Amino acid sequence: MKRRWRVVLLRSKGEILGEVEASDVAAAKAAAAVQFGLDEIQRTRIIVQEYGRATALSLQRTAPKPTRALRGGRGRWIVSRSERGD
């Protein structure tokens, strides 16, 4: 059974190269090397991530609500000046 995989080249920041279809991780890495023309060094620096239900669900989540105040030391709350009215 073929599955879809995201291919990321690791650098200082990961660079998404694209997608490949393969049955397992090793086959996905081999297909990525051929499809994206990677040399020997780049082949050691790729990771593959399977697309699936968990990936689709994480994309649907909303961002967490921002906090209004942070808890400081000794139980005090740190509130920004704009919220205090200064």
CYANA upper distance limits for C-alpha pairs under 8 A (distance plus 0.5 A):
  1 MET  CA     22 ALA  CA      8.48
  1 MET  CA     23 SER  CA      6.23
  2 LYS  CA     21 GLU  CA      6.45
  2 LYS  CA     22 ALA  CA      5.48
  2 LYS  CA     23 SER  CA      5.09
  3 ARG  CA     21 GLU  CA      5.94
  3 ARG  CA     22 ALA  CA      5.95
  3 ARG  CA     23 SER  CA      6.18
  3 ARG  CA     24 ASP  CA      8.15
  3 ARG  CA     50 GLU  CA      7.79
  3 ARG  CA     51 TYR  CA      8.10
  4 ARG  CA     19 GLU  CA      7.21
  4 ARG  CA     20 VAL  CA      6.33
  4 ARG  CA     21 GLU  CA      5.09
  4 ARG  CA     22 ALA  CA      7.07
  4 ARG  CA     50 GLU  CA      6.56
  4 ARG  CA     51 TYR  CA      6.17
  5 TRP  CA     19 GLU  CA      5.98
  5 TRP  CA     20 VAL  CA      5.86
  5 TRP  CA     21 GLU  CA      6.63
  5 TRP  CA     22 ALA  CA      7.87
  5 TRP  CA     28 ALA  CA      7.29
  5 TRP  CA     48 VAL  CA      6.45
  5 TRP  CA     49 GLN  CA      5.83
  5 TRP  CA     50 GLU  CA      4.91
  5 TRP  CA     51 TYR  CA      6.16
  6 ARG  CA     16 ILE  CA      7.93
  6 ARG  CA     17 LEU  CA      8.28
  6 ARG  CA     18 GLY  CA      6.39
  6 ARG  CA     19 GLU  CA      5.07
  6 ARG  CA     20 VAL  CA      7.17
  6 ARG  CA     48 VAL  CA      5.96
  6 ARG  CA     49 GLN  CA      5.59
  6 ARG  CA     50 GLU  CA      6.81
  6 ARG  CA     51 TYR  CA      7.41
  7 VAL  CA     16 ILE  CA      6.48
  7 VAL  CA     17 LEU  CA      6.07
  7 VAL  CA     18 GLY  CA      6.03
  7 VAL  CA     19 GLU  CA      6.29
  7 VAL  CA     20 VAL  CA      7.80
  7 VAL  CA     29 LYS  CA      8.44
  7 VAL  CA     32 ALA  CA      7.44
  7 VAL  CA     46 ILE  CA      7.30
  7 VAL  CA     47 ILE  CA      6.49
  7 VAL  CA     48 VAL  CA      5.18
  7 VAL  CA     49 GLN  CA      7.19
  8 VAL  CA     14 GLY  CA      6.51
  8 VAL  CA     15 GLU  CA      5.94
  8 VAL  CA     16 ILE  CA      4.89
  8 VAL  CA     17 LEU  CA      6.16
  8 VAL  CA     18 GLY  CA      8.00
  8 VAL  CA     46 ILE  CA      6.06
  8 VAL  CA     47 ILE  CA      5.86
  8 VAL  CA     48 VAL  CA      6.79
  9 LEU  CA     14 GLY  CA      6.15
  9 LEU  CA     15 GLU  CA      5.61
  9 LEU  CA     16 ILE  CA      6.84
  9 LEU  CA     17 LEU  CA      7.22
  9 LEU  CA     42 GLN  CA      7.77
  9 LEU  CA     45 ARG  CA      6.36
  9 LEU  CA     46 ILE  CA      4.98
  9 LEU  CA     47 ILE  CA      7.08
 10 LEU  CA     14 GLY  CA      5.12
 10 LEU  CA     15 GLU  CA      6.94
 10 LEU  CA     45 ARG  CA      5.88
 10 LEU  CA     46 ILE  CA      6.40
 10 LEU  CA     47 ILE  CA      7.93
 11 ARG  CA     15 GLU  CA      7.55
 11 ARG  CA     45 ARG  CA      8.34
 17 LEU  CA     36 PHE  CA      8.03
 19 GLU  CA     32 ALA  CA      8.44
 20 VAL  CA     28 ALA  CA      6.93
 20 VAL  CA     31 ALA  CA      7.21
 20 VAL  CA     32 ALA  CA      6.86
 21 GLU  CA     28 ALA  CA      7.15
 21 GLU  CA     31 ALA  CA      8.29
 22 ALA  CA     27 ALA  CA      6.15
 22 ALA  CA     28 ALA  CA      5.52
 22 ALA  CA     31 ALA  CA      7.86
 23 SER  CA     27 ALA  CA      6.92
 23 SER  CA     28 ALA  CA      7.69
 24 ASP  CA     28 ALA  CA      6.61
 25 VAL  CA     29 LYS  CA      6.74
 25 VAL  CA     48 VAL  CA      7.40
 26 ALA  CA     30 ALA  CA      6.76
 27 ALA  CA     31 ALA  CA      6.55
 28 ALA  CA     32 ALA  CA      6.55
 28 ALA  CA     48 VAL  CA      7.54
 29 LYS  CA     33 ALA  CA      6.73
 29 LYS  CA     43 ARG  CA      8.22
 29 LYS  CA     46 ILE  CA      7.95
 29 LYS  CA     47 ILE  CA      8.03
 29 LYS  CA     48 VAL  CA      7.35
 30 ALA  CA     34 VAL  CA      7.03
 31 ALA  CA     35 GLN  CA      6.44
 32 ALA  CA     36 PHE  CA      6.25
 32 ALA  CA     37 GLY  CA      8.31
 32 ALA  CA     38 LEU  CA      8.26
 33 ALA  CA     37 GLY  CA      6.06
 33 ALA  CA     38 LEU  CA      5.36
 33 ALA  CA     39 ASP  CA      8.03
 33 ALA  CA     43 ARG  CA      6.83
 34 VAL  CA     38 LEU  CA      7.35
 38 LEU  CA     42 GLN  CA      6.12
 38 LEU  CA     43 ARG  CA      6.51
 39 ASP  CA     43 ARG  CA      6.67
 40 GLU  CA     44 THR  CA      7.29
 41 ILE  CA     45 ARG  CA      7.33
 42 GLN  CA     46 ILE  CA      7.12
 51 TYR  CA     55 THR  CA      6.49
 51 TYR  CA     56 ALA  CA      8.19
 52 GLY  CA     56 ALA  CA      6.91
 53 ARG  CA     57 LEU  CA      6.65
 54 ALA  CA     58 SER  CA      6.67
 55 THR  CA     59 LEU  CA      6.92
 56 ALA  CA     60 GLN  CA      7.11
 57 LEU  CA     61 ARG  CA      7.12
 68 ARG  CA     79 VAL  CA      7.70
 69 ALA  CA     77 TRP  CA      6.88
 69 ALA  CA     78 ILE  CA      6.12
 69 ALA  CA     79 VAL  CA      5.46
 69 ALA  CA     80 SER  CA      7.76
 70 LEU  CA     77 TRP  CA      6.37
 70 LEU  CA     78 ILE  CA      5.73
 70 LEU  CA     79 VAL  CA      7.39
 71 ARG  CA     75 GLY  CA      7.13
 71 ARG  CA     76 ARG  CA      6.65
 71 ARG  CA     77 TRP  CA      5.22
 71 ARG  CA     78 ILE  CA      6.56
 72 GLY  CA     76 ARG  CA      5.57
 72 GLY  CA     77 TRP  CA      5.88
 72 GLY  CA     78 ILE  CA      6.32
 79 VAL  CA     83 GLU  CA      7.08
 79 VAL  CA     84 ARG  CA      7.42
 80 SER  CA     84 ARG  CA      7.09
 81 ARG  CA     85 GLY  CA      6.68
 81 ARG  CA     86 ASP  CA      5.89
 82 SER  CA     86 ASP  CA      6.74
